[in-house]
Amino acid sequence: MPANPRVSGYLSRALSHEMSVAQQYLTQACLCELWGLPEQAAYFRREAGEEQDHAGKIIRHMLTLGFAPNATRLAAVRPGRDLREMPLLDRQLEVEAVHLYDEALRHAQRFRDPESAGLFAALLADEQSHIREIDRMLSELA
């Protein structure tokens, strides 16, 4: 079944977003390593891996719909100047993802695309979980 053009657009935006966030987390991991913070570096590397897993799911879905993935709009990295600023910036990215996946999910449901809706719902749940984790971290840093 060919993809609804708007679903294709959501998938392309989602891929660009996930690749951008993975880049952000990898940069933060490297900074933490440079600062001598291996535990925090490991956390950011795990987060980058999760975002790359999301990108892989999106790519697989795009391929099943018959079009090639192309993440062309990577956001600039904003790593943060310290361990307090990093999760604040990351939270903004996760909130953007929640808005994107919520909108994409509603669109896929409206156009009766259960496969895309399922993907967007799973990604939405993961991103909401990331926000809760970041909020927990921020409360511990306070």
C-alpha positions in Angstrom: 0.0 0.0 0.0 1.5 3.4 -0.9 2.0 5.7 1.9 -0.3 8.7 2.5 1.9 11.7 1.5 1.4 13.3 4.8 2.4 10.1 6.7 5.5 10.0 4.5 6.3 13.6 5.6 5.8 12.7 9.3 8.2 9.8 8.9 10.8 12.0 7.2 10.5 14.6 10.0 10.6 11.8 12.6 13.8 10.4 11.1 15.5 13.8 11.0 14.5 14.4 14.6 15.7 11.0 15.9 19.1 11.4 14.1 19.4 14.9 15.5 18.7 13.8 19.0 21.1 10.9 18.7 23.8 13.4 17.6 23.0 15.5 20.6 23.3 12.7 23.0 26.5 11.4 21.5 28.0 14.9 21.8 27.0 15.1 25.4 28.5 11.7 26.0 31.8 12.8 24.6 31.7 16.0 26.6 31.1 14.0 29.8 34.1 11.8 28.9 36.3 14.9 28.5 35.1 16.2 31.8 36.0 12.9 33.5 32.4 11.8 34.1 32.2 8.2 32.8 28.8 7.4 34.5 27.1 10.3 32.8 28.8 9.6 29.5 27.5 6.0 29.7 24.0 7.4 30.3 24.1 9.7 27.2 25.5 6.8 25.1 22.5 4.6 26.1 20.1 7.4 25.2 21.8 7.9 21.8 21.4 4.2 21.2 17.7 4.4 22.0 17.3 7.2 19.6 19.2 5.3 16.9 16.8 2.3 17.6 13.9 4.7 16.9 15.5 5.8 13.7 15.9 2.1 12.7 12.2 1.5 13.2 11.3 4.5 11.2 13.7 3.5 8.4 12.2 0.0 8.3 8.7 1.4 8.1 9.7 3.8 5.3 11.1 0.9 3.4 8.0 -1.2 3.8 6.0 1.8 2.4 8.3 1.9 -0.6 10.4 4.9 -0.2 14.0 5.5 0.8 14.8 7.2 4.1 16.6 10.5 4.0 17.2 12.5 7.2 18.1 15.9 5.6 17.2 18.3 8.3 19.4 17.6 11.3 19.1 20.2 14.0 22.2 21.9 15.3 23.7 20.3 18.4 23.1 22.2 21.7 25.0 20.1 24.2 24.8 22.4 27.2 27.6 23.9 29.3 27.2 21.7 32.4 25.3 18.7 33.7 22.3 20.8 34.8 21.8 22.5 31.4 22.2 19.2 29.4 18.9 17.6 30.5 17.1 20.9 30.2 18.0 21.1 26.5 17.3 17.4 26.0 13.9 17.8 27.6 13.0 20.4 24.9 14.0 17.9 22.2 11.9 15.2 23.8 8.9 17.5 24.1 9.2 18.3 20.4 9.2 14.6 19.6 6.0 14.1 21.7 4.2 16.8 19.8 5.4 15.4 16.5 4.4 11.8 17.3 1.1 12.8 18.8 0.2 14.8 15.7 1.4 12.0 13.4 -0.5 9.3 15.3 -3.8 11.3 15.1 -3.2 11.7 11.3 -2.4 8.0 10.7 -5.5 7.0 12.7 -7.7 9.5 10.8 -6.5 8.0 7.5 -6.9 4.4 8.8 -3.2 3.5 8.6 -2.8 1.1 11.5 0.8 0.2 10.8 2.0 3.8 10.9 -0.3 4.6 13.8 1.2 1.7 15.7 4.7 2.9 15.1 3.9 6.5 16.1 2.1 5.3 19.2 5.1 3.2 20.3 7.5 6.1 19.6 5.2 8.5 21.5 5.2 6.3 24.5 9.0 6.0 24.5 9.4 9.8 24.2 7.0 10.3 27.1 9.0 7.9 29.1 12.2 9.8 28.2 10.6 13.0 29.5 9.7 11.4 32.8 13.3 10.1 33.2 14.7 13.6 32.4 12.2 15.2 34.9 13.4 12.7 37.5 17.1 13.6 36.8 16.3 17.3 37.0 14.6 16.9 40.4 17.6 15.0 41.7 19.9 17.8 40.5 17.8 20.5 42.2 
